[in-house]
């Protein structure tokens, strides 16, 4: 028996290595047995009667009509943690970029082009504008200790930051190293706040 899988986004071909010869993957499958989706919204998309399952290549299912799938008996899967490290690195990059104004520094350095012998004095005069604060010793508030939140928290501790977390579950607390955790941490008093909680009606506020 052959199975048709419809893709709604460009999905890494690495995921197909486990599929056998009886699986046909296409972005235009007429009567798909399964759907692979990353970020495309399915809320206004008619659900074909042939669909048995939907897999989200990412965390969360906010772009999938869960109620409609439940009524139709369609199984919905997601892949929490698959992109956790990539997101963690982006969070760290954002913190470093904002603290040091690296983007502004790059643009300023470009503006010095053509100054010739005067560039040394210009650098000495202007570089102090891009000193910025150090992350070490600052406090990071992490909202949500899922696959991403745990990595961000541990990376922050490794950088010498103090860490406070707000979480509704204690499942991942043991995976945090050398940090102080609280289920009711006041994140308004933190130097930096990182939110990795899923976007659901219960977390919007």
C-alpha positions, 0 to 999 in steps of 0.5 A: 500500500502506498501513502501520499504525504503533502508538504505545506512548507519547504521541509528539510529532506533529512526527514525523508531518510526514514521513509520507505518506497511506499511513501510519496511526498509532494506539495501537491498531493491530491488526496494526502494520507498525511500532511507535513507543515512548518509555519503555514496556517491551516485554520482556513484550509479545508481538511481532506477526508483522506487525511489521517495525520498532521505533523508539525515540523516544529514546536507548538500546534497553533497553526493547526485547527486542533478542534477540527482535527479532533472531530475528524479523528485526525492525529496531530503531532509536533516535534518539540526540541527539534530546533531548540538549539538553533533557537537558543543560539538565536536568543544568545545572539540577540542578547549579545547584539543588544548589549553591545550594539554590534549592528550599530558598531558595524555601521559606524565602522563602515562610515569610517571608510576613506578617512585615511590617516585620521581613522585611528583618532576617529576610532579612539573617539567613537568606540566608547559609544559601543562599549555596552554592558556585560552579560556576566552578573546580569539577571535573565528571566526565562519564561517557560522551561521547555526544550528551548528554555532549559538550553537558554537557562544553562547557556546563561549560567555558563556565561556567568548570568544569574537566572530566574525562571517562571514555569508551571511545571517542575519536570525540567527543573532538574535539568538546569545547572546552578540556577535559582528557580521559582514558579512565580518569578517576577520577570519585570525585575530582570535585566533581560527576559526570554520567553519560550512558552508556547503561544496558547490562550493560557499563556497570552497574558 
